[in-house]
Amino acid sequence: MYLKLISLVVAILNILTISSTAFYVAAVLFLRRGWLRLPVNEGLGKLPVTSVTVVIAARNEELNIGATIQDLLDQDYPPGLLEVIIVNDHSTDNTSGVVRAFKTQGVRLIELKESQPLNSYKKKALSKAISDASGELIVATDADCRMGSGWLGAMVREYEERELLLVSGPVAFNQERNLFQRLQTLEFLYLIGLGAASIGNGKPSTCNGANLAYRRDVFYELGGFSGIDDLASGDDELFLHKVAEKYPERIGFCKNREAIVTTQAKETLQSFISQRKRWASKSTRYKNQWVVFLGVSIWLFNVLLVSSLLAAFMSFASWNVFVGCFLAKMCVEFLFLQPVCKFANRSSYLKLLPCLSVLHILYLIYIGVAGNSGKYQWKGRRVR
């Protein structure tokens, strides 16, 4: 009787694993379709005419902010249409001093001075910058990012030519020094590709605040960060969802290599986990049922894969199921990542996919739980 019960449980588990794998394969192929449907921005056409304010919230970034500001000042963009505002978020280093050195070049510094503890200092900093901005288009990036001289022009051309209200831009890691950072790059490109593909399919789900543009009047029309300002994260995705709820057809992704913003991968596993817990924490506020369903389904798919591997010690059939489903997972991820990596000039990293596919299963299961419970460290603060 006991063996029959085990056999029944294993058989049900195998059916669920195969079914969830079929769903995952179909979902990723659908997303690949979304990536391929995105129009390629060739960077041609008339000069941009939109006034832009680039906003950055910076905390303890004295080692990085100078290079980022110089990249902004070197933009091939009409100088009379470009404004740069940096908000110093209670830095304990010389971040303010570095920014002040660019004052004569028109860079504005705002000191955030909040006497009461907040959970989302970054949203407060960005809101302050936007309230002082004069540009029609707000372009947000981070204090440790680098960009080429054509970045802003490419983002604005996407905005102007397609009459968009929000433009999500590509982000990639650079200067990877070891296997751990190269694996992060490949995994991060998967995330960036998924966000871009969801826009291509007309179902915007994710974006990255290191490269994001939106109309200033739309920001205020939708209440800014009101309703999501109690979370440390979400100044990008949760605001995207606000725009998508009212204007789903006026969101785009700038598929242009010149629009790529680069930043550095995390150096330690602890800092990587902390970052991903922060990113995952905002999923508790997702209102789009499709996004929630997709996220939960992918998490369950990975749980079932691990379960089928454990069941393989009791049933050879489960071993076949695990191997077949894992290979299906890896193959469909290769199909998705191949054009994304080509776009980001990281095609050589595809050879790391087998290793990433194994680690990704355990990582997703852990982050799915840890990112939606408890607090974490970010910029030296304990937040949720």
C-alpha positions as CSV (number, residue, x, y, z in Angstrom):
1,M,0.0,0.0,0.0
2,Y,2.8,2.3,0.9
3,L,4.7,1.7,-2.3
4,K,1.5,2.2,-4.4
5,L,1.0,5.6,-2.7
6,I,4.6,6.6,-3.4
7,S,4.1,5.5,-7.0
8,L,0.9,7.6,-7.3
9,V,2.6,10.7,-5.9
10,V,5.6,10.3,-8.2
11,A,3.3,9.8,-11.2
12,I,1.3,13.0,-10.3
13,L,4.6,14.9,-9.8
14,N,5.8,13.8,-13.2
15,I,2.7,14.9,-14.9
16,L,2.8,18.3,-13.2
17,T,6.5,18.7,-14.1
18,I,5.9,17.9,-17.7
19,S,2.9,20.3,-17.8
20,S,4.7,23.1,-16.2
21,T,7.6,22.6,-18.5
22,A,5.3,22.8,-21.5
23,F,3.9,26.1,-20.2
24,Y,7.4,27.5,-19.5
25,V,8.6,26.6,-23.0
26,A,5.5,28.2,-24.5
27,A,5.8,31.4,-22.4
28,V,9.5,31.8,-23.3
29,L,8.8,31.3,-27.0
30,F,6.0,33.9,-26.7
31,L,8.5,36.3,-25.1
32,R,11.0,35.6,-27.8
33,R,8.4,36.6,-30.3
34,G,8.0,39.9,-28.3
35,W,11.7,40.6,-28.5
36,L,11.8,40.0,-32.3
37,R,8.7,42.2,-32.7
38,L,10.4,45.2,-31.2
39,P,11.2,47.8,-33.8
40,V,14.9,48.5,-34.3
41,N,15.8,52.1,-33.7
42,E,18.5,52.9,-36.2
43,G,19.3,56.2,-34.8
44,L,18.6,58.1,-38.0
45,G,16.4,61.1,-38.6
46,K,16.2,64.7,-37.5
47,L,17.9,66.1,-34.4
48,P,15.9,65.8,-31.1
49,V,13.8,68.8,-30.1
50,T,12.6,67.6,-26.6
51,S,13.9,69.3,-23.5
52,V,15.3,66.6,-21.1
53,T,16.1,66.5,-17.4
54,V,18.4,63.6,-16.4
55,V,17.8,62.7,-12.7
56,I,20.1,60.7,-10.5
57,A,19.6,59.7,-6.8
58,A,23.1,59.2,-5.4
59,R,24.2,57.8,-2.1
60,N,27.9,57.2,-1.2
61,E,29.0,57.2,-4.9
62,E,32.0,59.4,-4.8
63,L,34.0,56.8,-6.7
64,N,31.5,56.6,-9.5
65,I,29.5,59.7,-9.9
66,G,32.2,61.8,-11.5
67,A,32.6,59.5,-14.5
68,T,28.8,59.3,-14.9
69,I,28.4,63.0,-14.9
70,Q,31.1,63.4,-17.5
71,D,29.3,60.9,-19.7
72,L,26.2,63.0,-19.4
73,L,28.0,66.2,-20.3
74,D,29.6,64.5,-23.3
75,Q,26.2,63.5,-24.8
76,D,25.7,64.4,-28.4
77,Y,22.6,66.3,-27.5
78,P,21.6,70.0,-28.0
79,P,23.0,71.6,-24.8
80,G,20.2,74.1,-24.4
81,L,17.8,71.1,-24.1
82,L,19.7,69.1,-21.5
83,E,19.5,69.6,-17.7
84,V,21.2,67.4,-15.2
85,I,20.0,67.1,-11.6
86,I,21.8,65.0,-8.9
87,V,20.1,64.4,-5.5
88,N,22.6,63.6,-2.8
89,D,20.8,61.0,-0.5
90,H,22.5,61.6,2.8
91,S,25.9,60.4,1.7
92,T,28.6,60.0,4.3
93,D,31.4,60.3,1.7
94,N,32.4,63.1,-0.7
95,T,29.6,62.5,-3.2
96,S,28.4,66.1,-2.9
97,G,31.9,67.5,-3.4
98,V,32.4,65.6,-6.6
99,V,29.0,66.8,-7.9
100,R,29.8,70.4,-6.9
101,A,32.9,70.3,-9.1
102,F,30.6,70.2,-12.1
103,K,28.5,73.2,-11.0
104,T,30.1,75.5,-13.6
105,Q,29.1,73.1,-16.3
106,G,25.4,73.4,-15.3
107,V,25.0,70.3,-13.2
108,R,22.6,71.0,-10.3
109,L,22.9,69.4,-6.9
110,I,20.1,69.0,-4.4
111,E,20.7,67.8,-0.9
112,L,18.1,65.5,0.5
113,K,17.5,66.4,4.1
114,E,14.9,64.1,5.7
115,S,14.7,64.2,9.5
116,Q,12.2,61.3,9.7
117,P,13.2,57.8,8.7
118,L,11.9,56.7,5.3
119,N,11.7,53.3,3.7
120,S,12.2,54.7,0.2
121,Y,14.7,57.4,0.1
122,K,15.3,56.9,-3.6
123,K,11.7,57.6,-4.5
124,K,11.8,60.7,-2.3
125,A,15.1,61.8,-4.0
126,L,13.7,61.3,-7.5
127,S,10.5,63.0,-6.7
128,K,12.4,66.0,-5.4
129,A,14.5,66.1,-8.6
130,I,11.4,65.9,-10.8
131,S,9.7,68.7,-8.9
132,D,12.6,70.9,-9.7
133,A,13.1,69.7,-13.3
134,S,12.3,71.9,-16.3
135,G,12.5,69.2,-19.0
136,E,9.5,67.8,-20.8
137,L,11.1,64.3,-20.5
138,I,12.5,62.9,-17.4
139,V,15.4,60.4,-17.9
140,A,16.4,58.4,-14.9
141,T,19.7,56.6,-14.5
142,D,22.0,55.6,-11.6
143,A,25.1,57.1,-10.2
144,D,27.4,54.2,-11.1
145,C,26.3,53.9,-14.8
146,R,28.2,54.6,-17.9
147,M,26.8,55.5,-21.3
148,G,28.1,56.4,-24.8
149,S,27.6,59.9,-26.3
150,G,24.7,58.7,-28.4
151,W,22.7,57.3,-25.5
152,L,20.3,60.3,-24.8
153,G,19.7,61.0,-28.5
154,A,18.7,57.4,-29.1
155,M,16.3,57.3,-26.1
156,V,14.7,60.6,-27.1
157,R,14.4,59.7,-30.8
158,E,12.4,56.6,-29.7
159,Y,10.2,58.8,-27.6
160,E,9.6,61.4,-30.4
161,E,9.2,59.1,-33.4
162,R,6.7,56.8,-31.8
163,E,5.0,59.4,-29.6
164,L,5.5,57.4,-26.5
165,L,4.9,58.3,-22.8
166,L,7.5,56.0,-21.3
167,V,10.6,54.5,-22.9
168,S,12.5,51.6,-21.3
169,G,16.2,51.4,-22.2
170,P,18.7,48.5,-22.3
171,V,21.1,47.9,-19.5
172,A,24.1,45.6,-19.4
173,F,27.0,44.7,-17.1
174,N,30.5,45.6,-18.2
175,Q,34.1,44.9,-17.0
176,E,33.3,41.4,-15.8
177,R,36.4,40.1,-14.1
178,N,35.5,36.5,-13.2
179,L,33.1,33.6,-13.9
180,F,30.7,34.8,-11.2
181,Q,30.3,38.2,-12.8
182,R,30.0,36.7,-16.3
183,L,27.2,34.5,-15.1
184,Q,25.5,37.6,-13.6
185,T,25.7,39.3,-17.0
186,L,24.0,36.4,-18.8
187,E,21.3,36.2,-16.1
188,F,20.8,40.0,-16.2
189,L,20.5,40.0,-20.0
190,Y,17.7,37.4,-19.5
191,L,15.9,39.8,-17.2
192,I,16.4,42.8,-19.5
193,G,15.3,40.7,-22.5
194,L,12.1,39.6,-20.6
195,G,11.2,43.1,-19.8
196,A,11.8,44.3,-23.4
197,A,9.9,41.3,-24.8
198,S,6.9,42.0,-22.6
199,I,6.7,45.5,-24.1
200,G,7.1,44.0,-27.6
201,N,4.1,41.8,-26.8
202,G,2.0,44.7,-25.6
203,K,2.1,43.4,-22.0
204,P,4.7,45.6,-20.2
205,S,5.9,44.0,-17.0
206,T,9.5,45.0,-16.1
207,C,12.1,47.6,-16.8
208,N,15.2,49.0,-15.1
209,G,15.5,52.3,-13.4
210,A,19.1,52.7,-14.6
211,N,17.7,53.6,-18.1
212,L,14.2,54.8,-18.0
213,A,12.5,57.9,-19.6
214,Y,9.0,59.2,-19.1
215,R,7.0,62.4,-19.6
216,R,7.1,64.7,-16.6
217,D,3.4,65.6,-16.9
218,V,2.5,61.9,-17.0
219,F,4.4,61.4,-13.8
220,Y,2.2,63.9,-12.1
221,E,-1.0,62.8,-13.8
222,L,-0.5,59.3,-12.3
223,G,0.4,60.6,-8.9
224,G,4.1,60.0,-9.1
225,F,5.2,57.4,-6.7
226,S,2.1,57.7,-4.5
227,G,0.8,54.3,-3.4
228,I,4.2,52.6,-4.0
229,D,6.4,55.0,-1.9
230,D,6.4,52.7,1.1
231,L,8.7,50.2,-0.6
232,A,12.4,50.7,-1.0
233,S,12.3,49.4,-4.6
234,G,9.9,49.9,-7.4
235,D,10.7,53.4,-8.8
236,D,10.9,51.6,-12.1
237,E,8.7,48.6,-12.5
238,L,5.8,49.8,-10.2
239,F,5.7,53.1,-12.0
240,L,5.8,51.3,-15.3
241,H,2.7,49.4,-14.2
242,K,1.0,52.7,-13.4
243,V,1.6,53.9,-16.9
244,A,0.7,50.6,-18.5
245,E,-2.6,50.5,-16.7
246,K,-3.8,53.7,-18.4
247,Y,-1.6,53.9,-21.5
248,P,-0.5,50.4,-22.4
249,E,0.0,51.2,-26.1
250,R,2.3,54.2,-25.4
251,I,5.2,52.3,-23.8
252,G,8.3,51.4,-25.8
253,F,11.7,49.8,-25.6
254,C,14.7,51.5,-27.3
255,K,16.2,48.6,-29.3
256,N,19.4,50.5,-30.2
257,R,22.9,49.6,-29.1
258,E,23.7,53.3,-28.6
259,A,21.0,53.4,-25.9
260,I,22.7,50.7,-23.8
261,V,23.7,51.9,-20.3
262,T,26.3,49.8,-18.5
263,T,27.0,49.2,-14.9
264,Q,29.1,46.7,-12.9
265,A,28.1,43.3,-11.7
266,K,28.2,42.6,-8.0
267,E,31.5,41.4,-6.6
268,T,30.2,39.2,-3.9
269,L,27.4,36.6,-3.5
270,Q,26.0,38.5,-0.5
271,S,25.7,41.8,-2.4
272,F,24.1,40.0,-5.4
273,I,21.5,38.3,-3.2
274,S,20.7,41.5,-1.4
275,Q,20.2,43.3,-4.7
276,R,17.9,40.5,-6.1
277,K,15.9,40.4,-2.8
278,R,15.3,44.1,-3.3
279,W,14.2,43.6,-6.8
280,A,11.9,40.8,-5.9
281,S,10.3,42.6,-3.0
282,K,8.3,44.8,-5.3
283,S,6.4,41.8,-6.7
284,T,4.1,42.0,-3.7
285,R,2.6,45.1,-5.3
286,Y,2.0,43.8,-8.8
287,K,-1.6,44.5,-9.8
288,N,-1.3,43.0,-13.3
289,Q,-2.7,39.5,-13.0
290,W,-0.8,38.3,-16.1
291,V,2.5,39.3,-14.6
292,V,1.6,37.7,-11.2
293,F,0.5,34.5,-12.9
294,L,3.6,34.3,-15.0
295,G,5.9,34.9,-12.1
296,V,4.2,32.4,-9.8
297,S,4.1,29.8,-12.7
298,I,7.8,30.1,-13.4
299,W,8.6,29.8,-9.7
300,L,6.5,26.7,-9.4
301,F,8.1,25.3,-12.5
302,N,11.5,25.5,-10.9
303,V,10.1,23.9,-7.6
304,L,8.7,21.0,-9.7
305,L,12.0,20.5,-11.4
306,V,13.8,20.1,-8.1
307,S,11.0,17.9,-6.8
308,S,11.3,15.6,-9.9
309,L,15.1,15.4,-9.3
310,L,14.5,14.3,-5.7
311,A,11.8,11.8,-6.9
312,A,14.4,10.4,-9.3
313,F,16.0,8.6,-6.4
314,M,12.8,6.6,-6.1
315,S,11.8,6.2,-9.7
316,F,13.8,5.9,-12.9
317,A,10.9,7.5,-14.8
318,S,11.3,10.6,-12.7
319,W,14.9,10.8,-13.8
320,N,13.9,10.7,-17.4
321,V,11.3,13.4,-16.7
322,F,13.9,15.7,-15.0
323,V,16.5,15.3,-17.7
324,G,14.0,15.9,-20.5
325,C,12.4,18.9,-18.8
326,F,15.7,20.4,-17.8
327,L,17.0,20.1,-21.4
328,A,13.8,21.7,-22.7
329,K,14.3,24.6,-20.3
330,M,17.9,25.1,-21.3
331,C,17.1,24.9,-25.1
332,V,14.3,27.4,-25.0
333,E,16.4,29.8,-22.9
334,F,19.1,29.5,-25.5
335,L,16.6,30.4,-28.2
336,F,15.5,33.4,-26.2
337,L,18.9,34.6,-25.1
338,Q,20.6,34.2,-28.5
339,P,19.2,37.4,-30.1
340,V,19.4,39.3,-26.8
341,C,23.1,38.5,-26.3
342,K,23.8,39.3,-29.9
343,F,22.2,42.7,-29.4
344,A,24.3,43.3,-26.3
345,N,27.5,42.0,-28.0
346,R,27.7,39.1,-25.4
347,S,27.1,36.1,-27.7
348,S,30.2,34.4,-26.3
349,Y,28.6,34.2,-22.9
350,L,26.0,31.7,-24.2
351,K,28.5,28.9,-23.5
352,L,27.8,29.6,-19.8
353,L,24.1,28.8,-20.2
354,P,24.3,25.1,-18.9
355,C,26.0,26.3,-15.7
356,L,23.6,29.2,-15.3
357,S,20.6,27.0,-16.0
358,V,21.5,24.7,-13.0
359,L,22.2,27.6,-10.6
360,H,19.2,29.6,-11.8
361,I,16.8,26.9,-10.6
362,L,17.9,27.1,-7.0
363,Y,18.4,30.9,-7.1
364,L,14.8,31.5,-8.3
365,I,13.3,29.3,-5.7
366,Y,15.2,31.0,-2.9
367,I,14.7,34.6,-4.1
368,G,11.0,33.9,-4.7
369,V,10.6,33.3,-1.0
370,A,13.3,35.6,0.5
371,G,12.4,38.5,-1.7
372,N,8.8,38.6,-0.4
373,S,9.5,38.3,3.3
374,G,11.5,40.2,5.8
375,K,14.0,43.1,5.4
376,Y,17.3,43.4,3.7
377,Q,20.3,45.8,3.5
378,W,20.6,48.4,0.8
379,K,23.0,51.3,0.7
380,G,23.8,50.8,4.4
381,R,20.2,50.8,5.4
382,R,17.8,48.2,6.7
383,V,14.7,48.4,4.4
384,R,11.8,46.3,3.2
